[in-house]
Amino acid sequence: MIHAQALRPRLAHCLAGLMLGAAALLAAAAPLGFWLAGGALAVCAAGLLAFDFPVAATVSWLVLTGCTPEYWLADGGITASALVAAEKLVALGLALICIGRYGFAFDLFNPGFAFLAIWLLGLQHGLHPQLEPIASLRSLAGSVAPFVFSFVRTPVRWSSAVIRCVRWLPCILVAAGAALAVAGVHPAFVDQSGFRLQATGIPAFLGGFAEIAIFACLLEAMRNGRASDLWLLGVNIGVLVLAGARMPMAVTSAVALAMLLFLPSPAVRVGHRLPIILGAAIVVPIAIAAAGELSDIRLFHVLSDVGSMSGRDLLWPLFLQAWEEQPLLGHGLGAAKVIVSPDSAVAHLTGTTAPHNEYLRIGVEGGVVGLALLVACLVAWTVAHTSRMPALDRRALRLVMIGLAVHAATDNLLISTTASVLFAWVSAAFARGEAEAVRGSAPEIAVARHGRFSP
């Protein structure tokens, strides 16, 4: 008699052979069905892996999103918009998986609710004539996706991993961009009124990721006082300078100065803040004075021409006019994408159809009502989460959100790819701070240890 254990390998081989044979027949008879079935199996397998390793899956998604494959992978078969949509869909899927693993947390003031209300108001009031309902629905999914992780009851290890990844993301992108440049796939630098580092995407996005990383490094430096946080902060500032992003540089500088001047932290004593502040006070005027001689680098070029608005003076009147047509309720979520035609002279001159002003965009899409609702949600969301956090984290994150509110006047922070990374970090910082407050534990404070800020 053949033992049952001896039969198992044979049965496994037979089943594997039958499955391969069935797959071959399906591929021959119905190629489309074969690829659809294969894609479905791949998605299921990825979902199971993400469920088993949600932290690793989230970090991988952050890195892939930061690499912006829509700028170097898109071709005639895979469009950039499809890749961006896939990034947002993966975020939604990951959030559902994390909810399944860790639990659901109702987030009353989540800004996603404001976007949902704007979308519903648009459907009721009427969409822009050139805006299809399905396009408005896609805009809803893309607008909500960055905020979904706030609905997850995330553990500290998830939050810590996300924060760590965001801090190192610009370095990862520069290394990946160098590899793509060597391979001849995507240039690491581009000439836009001076040379700008773009790594794996475009300079504006790299600057956005560097801005987020600087905020994350500032928070960790104030919490822990580690010298390594200061070094990483300096590297990220260097990436931001090479990316040539003027407004992110101004915002991060203002937030950093406010933190150093006004936030009490036993880990970073006043005696160690003054040299940093004085050094910045010396370096910044010198950099501005030398801007004309360093105009080959884009940031110094725009510093030597402070009146330049980089095409915003051409874009903003068009969006203001559209807002004035429907001032109260707007044209519907996603309408800002159809205000400027991609074939228009303005689009060719500026290289974009986006308003580069988040207040203008929301005004066009949701009117005064939608804009007021979104601003109220963002303020209430920030206050509600930070009020339960330790004092240092609470004040630091509120300063960051104020800085982002200022930055939103010159860029689209809520719809770009950078929004996914930004609000994943914000959600992680909220969750970690609240968890520490619940446990009654403050951040690990550095005192009298070698290699830290404090003596």
C-alpha positions as CSV (number, residue, x, y, z in Angstrom):
1,M,0.0,0.0,0.0
2,I,1.3,3.4,-0.9
3,H,1.6,5.7,2.1
4,A,-0.4,8.9,2.1
5,Q,2.7,11.1,2.6
6,A,4.3,9.6,-0.5
7,L,1.2,10.6,-2.5
8,R,1.3,14.2,-1.5
9,P,4.3,15.3,-3.7
10,R,2.8,13.4,-6.7
11,L,-0.6,15.0,-6.2
12,A,1.0,18.5,-5.9
13,H,3.0,17.9,-9.1
14,C,-0.2,16.7,-10.9
15,L,-2.2,19.7,-9.7
16,A,0.6,22.1,-10.8
17,G,0.8,20.4,-14.2
18,L,-3.0,20.7,-14.6
19,M,-3.0,24.4,-13.6
20,L,-0.2,25.1,-16.1
21,G,-2.0,23.2,-18.8
22,A,-5.2,25.1,-18.1
23,A,-3.3,28.4,-18.2
24,A,-1.7,27.5,-21.5
25,L,-5.1,26.6,-23.0
26,L,-6.7,29.8,-21.7
27,A,-3.8,31.8,-23.1
28,A,-4.2,30.2,-26.5
29,A,-8.0,30.4,-26.6
30,A,-8.6,33.8,-24.9
31,P,-5.4,35.9,-24.5
32,L,-7.3,38.8,-22.9
33,G,-9.0,36.5,-20.4
34,F,-5.6,35.0,-19.6
35,W,-4.0,38.3,-18.8
36,L,-7.1,39.5,-16.9
37,A,-7.0,36.3,-14.8
38,G,-3.3,36.6,-14.3
39,G,-3.6,40.2,-13.2
40,A,-6.4,39.3,-10.8
41,L,-4.2,36.6,-9.3
42,A,-1.3,38.9,-9.0
43,V,-3.5,41.5,-7.2
44,C,-4.8,38.9,-4.8
45,A,-1.3,37.7,-4.1
46,A,0.0,41.2,-3.5
47,G,-3.0,41.8,-1.2
48,L,-2.3,38.7,0.8
49,L,1.4,39.8,1.2
50,A,0.4,43.3,2.2
51,F,-2.0,41.8,4.8
52,D,0.8,39.7,6.2
53,F,3.4,42.6,6.1
54,P,1.4,45.9,6.2
55,V,4.3,48.0,7.4
56,A,6.7,46.8,4.6
57,A,3.9,47.2,2.1
58,T,3.2,50.8,3.2
59,V,6.9,51.7,3.1
60,S,7.2,50.1,-0.4
61,W,4.2,52.1,-1.6
62,L,5.7,55.3,-0.3
63,V,9.0,54.7,-2.1
64,L,7.3,53.8,-5.3
65,T,5.0,56.8,-5.1
66,G,8.0,59.0,-4.5
67,C,9.8,57.6,-7.5
68,T,6.9,59.0,-9.6
69,P,7.1,56.3,-12.3
70,E,4.6,58.3,-14.4
71,Y,7.5,60.4,-15.5
72,W,9.9,57.7,-16.7
73,L,7.8,54.5,-17.1
74,A,4.8,55.9,-19.1
75,D,4.8,55.2,-22.8
76,G,2.3,54.5,-25.5
77,G,0.9,51.5,-23.7
78,I,0.9,52.9,-20.1
79,T,-0.3,56.4,-19.7
80,A,0.9,58.7,-16.9
81,S,-2.6,59.3,-15.7
82,A,-3.1,55.5,-15.4
83,L,0.0,55.2,-13.3
84,V,-1.1,58.1,-11.0
85,A,-4.5,56.5,-10.6
86,A,-2.9,53.1,-9.8
87,E,-0.8,54.9,-7.0
88,K,-4.0,56.3,-5.5
89,L,-5.9,53.0,-5.8
90,V,-3.0,51.2,-4.0
91,A,-3.2,53.8,-1.2
92,L,-7.0,53.0,-0.8
93,G,-6.3,49.3,-0.9
94,L,-3.5,49.6,1.6
95,A,-5.7,51.6,4.0
96,L,-8.4,48.9,3.8
97,I,-5.8,46.2,4.5
98,C,-4.5,48.2,7.5
99,I,-8.0,48.6,8.8
100,G,-8.4,44.9,8.5
101,R,-5.2,44.3,10.4
102,Y,-5.2,47.1,13.0
103,G,-8.8,48.3,13.3
104,F,-10.9,51.2,12.2
105,A,-10.7,54.7,13.7
106,F,-13.5,57.1,12.9
107,D,-11.9,60.4,11.9
108,L,-14.7,63.0,12.3
109,F,-13.0,66.0,10.7
110,N,-11.1,64.1,8.0
111,P,-10.7,66.4,5.0
112,G,-11.9,63.6,2.8
113,F,-15.4,64.3,4.0
114,A,-15.1,67.9,2.7
115,F,-14.1,66.6,-0.8
116,L,-17.1,64.2,-0.6
117,A,-19.4,67.1,0.1
118,I,-17.9,69.2,-2.7
119,W,-18.5,66.2,-5.1
120,L,-22.1,65.8,-4.0
121,L,-22.8,69.5,-4.3
122,G,-21.3,69.5,-7.8
123,L,-23.6,66.6,-8.9
124,Q,-26.6,68.4,-7.4
125,H,-25.8,71.9,-8.6
126,G,-24.4,70.9,-12.0
127,L,-20.9,70.1,-13.3
128,H,-18.9,72.2,-15.7
129,P,-20.0,71.5,-19.3
130,Q,-16.6,70.0,-20.1
131,L,-16.4,67.9,-17.0
132,E,-17.8,64.3,-17.2
133,P,-19.3,62.7,-14.1
134,I,-16.9,59.8,-14.3
135,A,-14.0,62.3,-14.3
136,S,-15.4,64.0,-11.3
137,L,-15.6,60.6,-9.5
138,R,-12.0,60.0,-10.3
139,S,-11.1,63.3,-8.8
140,L,-13.0,62.4,-5.7
141,A,-11.0,59.2,-5.3
142,G,-7.7,61.0,-5.9
143,S,-8.6,63.8,-3.5
144,V,-9.7,61.4,-0.7
145,A,-6.8,58.9,-1.1
146,P,-4.1,60.9,0.7
147,F,-6.2,61.1,3.9
148,V,-7.3,57.5,4.2
149,F,-4.6,56.4,6.6
150,S,-6.2,58.6,9.3
151,F,-9.1,56.1,9.4
152,V,-6.6,53.3,10.5
153,R,-5.9,52.6,14.2
154,T,-2.2,52.3,13.3
155,P,0.4,50.9,15.8
156,V,3.5,52.8,16.7
157,R,5.7,50.5,14.6
158,W,3.7,51.5,11.5
159,S,3.9,55.2,12.3
160,S,7.6,55.0,13.1
161,A,8.4,53.2,9.8
162,V,6.4,55.7,7.8
163,I,8.2,58.7,9.5
164,R,11.6,57.1,9.0
165,C,10.9,56.4,5.3
166,V,9.7,60.0,4.7
167,R,12.9,61.4,6.3
168,W,15.1,59.3,4.0
169,L,12.9,59.5,0.8
170,P,14.8,62.4,-0.9
171,C,18.1,60.4,-0.5
172,I,16.5,57.3,-2.0
173,L,15.0,59.3,-4.9
174,V,18.4,60.9,-5.7
175,A,20.1,57.5,-5.7
176,A,17.4,56.0,-7.9
177,G,17.5,59.1,-10.2
178,A,21.2,58.6,-10.6
179,A,20.7,55.0,-11.6
180,L,18.0,56.0,-14.1
181,A,20.3,58.7,-15.5
182,V,23.2,56.3,-15.9
183,A,20.9,53.8,-17.7
184,G,19.8,56.6,-20.0
185,V,16.1,56.3,-18.9
186,H,15.5,59.7,-17.3
187,P,17.9,62.7,-16.9
188,A,18.8,63.6,-13.3
189,F,19.0,67.3,-14.1
190,V,16.9,69.6,-16.3
191,D,17.4,73.2,-17.4
192,Q,14.5,75.4,-16.3
193,S,15.9,78.9,-16.0
194,G,18.9,77.2,-14.5
195,F,19.8,73.7,-13.7
196,R,17.4,71.8,-11.4
197,L,17.8,68.4,-9.8
198,Q,14.7,66.2,-10.7
199,A,16.0,62.7,-9.7
200,T,13.2,60.2,-10.7
201,G,10.5,62.7,-11.5
202,I,10.3,66.5,-12.0
203,P,12.0,69.2,-9.9
204,A,8.7,70.4,-8.3
205,F,7.9,67.0,-6.9
206,L,11.4,66.4,-5.7
207,G,11.3,69.8,-3.9
208,G,7.9,68.8,-2.4
209,F,9.3,65.5,-1.1
210,A,12.4,67.3,0.3
211,E,10.1,69.8,2.0
212,I,8.1,67.0,3.7
213,A,11.4,65.3,4.7
214,I,12.7,68.5,6.2
215,F,9.6,68.9,8.3
216,A,9.9,65.3,9.5
217,C,13.6,65.8,10.3
218,L,12.9,69.0,12.2
219,L,10.3,67.2,14.4
220,E,12.6,64.3,15.1
221,A,15.5,66.6,15.9
222,M,13.4,68.6,18.3
223,R,12.1,65.5,20.0
224,N,15.3,63.5,20.3
225,G,18.2,65.9,19.8
226,R,20.2,63.4,17.8
227,A,23.1,64.7,15.7
228,S,22.2,62.3,12.9
229,D,18.8,64.1,12.5
230,L,20.7,67.3,12.0
231,W,22.9,65.8,9.3
232,L,20.0,64.2,7.5
233,L,18.2,67.6,7.7
234,G,21.2,69.2,6.1
235,V,21.2,66.7,3.3
236,N,17.5,67.2,2.6
237,I,18.0,71.0,2.5
238,G,20.8,70.4,-0.1
239,V,18.3,68.4,-2.2
240,L,15.7,71.2,-1.9
241,V,18.3,73.8,-3.0
242,L,19.3,71.7,-6.0
243,A,15.6,71.1,-6.9
244,G,15.2,74.9,-7.1
245,A,11.9,75.0,-5.4
246,R,11.6,78.6,-4.2
247,M,8.4,78.5,-2.1
248,P,9.2,75.2,-0.3
249,M,12.5,76.7,0.7
250,A,10.9,79.8,2.1
251,V,8.3,77.9,4.0
252,T,10.7,75.3,5.5
253,S,13.0,78.1,6.5
254,A,10.2,80.0,8.2
255,V,8.9,76.9,10.0
256,A,12.5,75.9,11.1
257,L,13.2,79.4,12.4
258,A,9.9,79.4,14.4
259,M,10.6,76.0,15.9
260,L,14.1,77.0,16.9
261,L,12.9,80.3,18.4
262,F,9.7,79.3,20.1
263,L,9.5,75.6,20.8
264,P,10.9,74.5,24.2
265,S,12.8,71.2,23.9
266,P,15.0,69.7,26.6
267,A,16.8,67.8,23.8
268,V,17.9,70.9,22.0
269,R,18.9,73.6,24.4
270,V,19.0,77.3,23.6
271,G,22.8,77.3,23.6
272,H,22.8,74.9,20.7
273,R,20.1,76.7,18.7
274,L,21.8,80.1,18.6
275,P,24.7,79.0,16.4
276,I,22.3,77.5,13.9
277,I,20.1,80.7,13.8
278,L,23.2,83.0,13.6
279,G,24.7,80.8,10.9
280,A,21.5,81.0,8.8
281,A,21.3,84.8,9.4
282,I,24.8,85.0,7.9
283,V,24.5,82.5,5.0
284,V,21.1,83.7,3.7
285,P,22.1,87.3,2.9
286,I,25.3,86.1,1.3
287,A,23.4,83.6,-0.8
288,I,21.0,86.3,-2.0
289,A,23.8,88.7,-2.8
290,A,25.6,86.0,-4.8
291,A,22.5,84.9,-6.6
292,G,23.4,86.8,-9.7
293,E,26.8,85.0,-10.0
294,L,25.2,81.6,-9.5
295,S,22.3,81.9,-11.8
296,D,23.1,78.6,-13.5
297,I,21.5,77.0,-10.5
298,R,17.8,77.6,-10.7
299,L,17.1,78.6,-7.1
300,F,19.7,81.4,-7.3
301,H,18.3,82.4,-10.7
302,V,14.8,83.0,-9.2
303,L,16.4,84.7,-6.2
304,S,18.0,87.2,-8.5
305,D,14.6,87.8,-10.2
306,V,12.2,87.9,-7.2
307,G,9.4,89.4,-9.3
308,S,9.0,86.3,-11.4
309,M,5.9,84.3,-10.7
310,S,6.9,81.4,-13.0
311,G,3.8,81.7,-15.2
312,R,1.2,82.0,-12.3
313,D,0.4,85.5,-13.5
314,L,-0.9,83.9,-16.7
315,L,-2.8,81.1,-15.0
316,W,-4.5,82.7,-12.1
317,P,-6.7,85.2,-14.1
318,L,-8.3,82.3,-16.0
319,F,-9.2,80.5,-12.8
320,L,-10.4,83.6,-11.1
321,Q,-12.7,84.2,-14.1
322,A,-14.1,80.6,-13.8
323,W,-14.7,81.1,-10.1
324,E,-16.6,84.3,-10.6
325,E,-19.0,82.4,-13.0
326,Q,-20.1,80.1,-10.1
327,P,-18.9,81.9,-6.9
328,L,-21.0,80.1,-4.3
329,L,-20.9,76.4,-5.2
330,G,-18.3,76.1,-8.0
331,H,-18.2,73.9,-11.1
332,G,-17.8,70.5,-9.4
333,L,-14.9,68.5,-8.1
334,G,-12.3,68.1,-10.9
335,A,-13.4,71.2,-12.9
336,A,-10.0,72.8,-12.4
337,K,-8.6,70.3,-14.9
338,V,-10.7,71.6,-17.8
339,I,-10.3,75.4,-17.3
340,V,-7.1,75.6,-19.3
341,S,-6.9,73.6,-22.5
342,P,-3.7,71.5,-22.9
343,D,-3.5,73.0,-26.4
344,S,-3.8,76.6,-25.3
345,A,-1.0,79.2,-25.5
346,V,-1.0,79.5,-21.8
347,A,-0.5,75.8,-21.3
348,H,2.4,75.8,-23.8
349,L,4.0,78.8,-22.1
350,T,3.7,77.6,-18.6
351,G,4.0,73.9,-19.2
352,T,0.9,73.2,-17.0
353,T,-2.9,73.4,-16.8
354,A,-3.1,73.4,-13.0
355,P,-3.7,76.7,-11.2
356,H,-0.8,76.4,-8.8
357,N,-3.0,77.8,-6.0
358,E,-5.0,75.4,-3.9
359,Y,-7.4,78.1,-2.8
360,L,-8.2,79.0,-6.4
361,R,-8.6,75.4,-7.4
362,I,-11.1,74.6,-4.6
363,G,-12.8,77.9,-5.3
364,V,-13.3,76.9,-8.9
365,E,-14.5,73.4,-8.0
366,G,-16.5,74.0,-4.8
367,G,-17.0,77.8,-4.6
368,V,-17.0,79.7,-1.4
369,V,-19.0,77.0,0.3
370,G,-16.6,74.2,-0.6
371,L,-13.5,76.2,0.2
372,A,-14.8,77.2,3.6
373,L,-15.8,73.6,4.3
374,L,-12.4,72.3,3.4
375,V,-10.5,74.9,5.3
376,A,-12.7,74.3,8.4
377,C,-12.1,70.5,8.1
378,L,-8.3,70.9,7.8
379,V,-8.2,73.3,10.8
380,A,-10.5,71.1,13.0
381,W,-8.6,67.9,11.9
382,T,-5.3,69.4,12.9
383,V,-6.6,70.8,16.2
384,A,-8.5,67.6,17.1
385,H,-5.5,65.3,16.6
386,T,-2.8,67.6,18.0
387,S,-4.7,68.5,21.1
388,R,-4.2,64.9,22.4
389,M,-0.4,65.0,21.7
390,P,2.6,66.0,23.9
391,A,3.2,69.7,23.8
392,L,6.3,69.6,21.6
393,D,4.6,67.5,18.9
394,R,1.4,69.5,19.1
395,R,3.1,72.9,18.6
396,A,5.5,71.6,15.9
397,L,2.8,70.0,13.8
398,R,0.6,73.0,14.1
399,L,3.5,75.2,12.8
400,V,3.9,72.7,9.9
401,M,0.3,72.9,9.0
402,I,0.4,76.7,9.1
403,G,3.4,76.6,6.8
404,L,1.6,74.3,4.4
405,A,-1.4,76.6,4.4
406,V,0.9,79.5,3.2
407,H,2.5,77.2,0.7
408,A,-0.9,76.2,-0.7
409,A,-1.3,79.8,-2.1
410,T,1.4,79.1,-4.8
411,D,1.1,75.3,-5.4
412,N,-1.4,72.5,-5.6
413,L,-0.5,70.6,-2.4
414,L,-3.7,68.5,-2.2
415,I,-3.8,66.9,-5.6
416,S,-0.2,66.3,-6.6
417,T,1.6,63.0,-6.0
418,T,3.4,64.7,-3.1
419,A,0.1,64.9,-1.2
420,S,0.1,61.1,-0.8
421,V,3.5,61.2,1.0
422,L,2.7,64.4,2.9
423,F,-0.5,63.2,4.5
424,A,0.8,59.7,5.1
425,W,3.5,61.3,7.2
426,V,1.0,63.7,8.9
427,S,-1.3,60.7,9.8
428,A,1.7,58.8,11.1
429,A,2.9,61.8,13.2
430,F,-0.7,62.2,14.6
431,A,-1.0,58.5,15.4
432,R,2.4,58.3,17.1
433,G,1.8,61.4,19.2
434,E,-1.6,60.3,20.3
435,A,-0.3,56.9,21.2
436,E,2.5,58.4,23.3
437,A,-0.1,60.6,25.1
438,V,-2.3,57.7,25.9
439,R,0.6,55.7,27.3
440,G,1.7,58.8,29.2
441,S,5.2,58.6,27.7
442,A,7.1,61.5,26.3
443,P,9.7,61.2,23.5
444,E,13.0,59.9,24.5
445,I,14.9,63.1,25.6
446,A,18.7,63.3,25.1
447,V,20.7,64.5,28.0
448,A,24.5,64.5,28.3
449,R,25.1,61.9,25.6
450,H,27.9,61.9,23.0
451,G,26.8,62.6,19.4
452,R,23.7,64.6,20.3
453,F,22.8,68.3,20.4
454,S,22.6,68.5,24.1
455,P,25.9,68.8,26.1
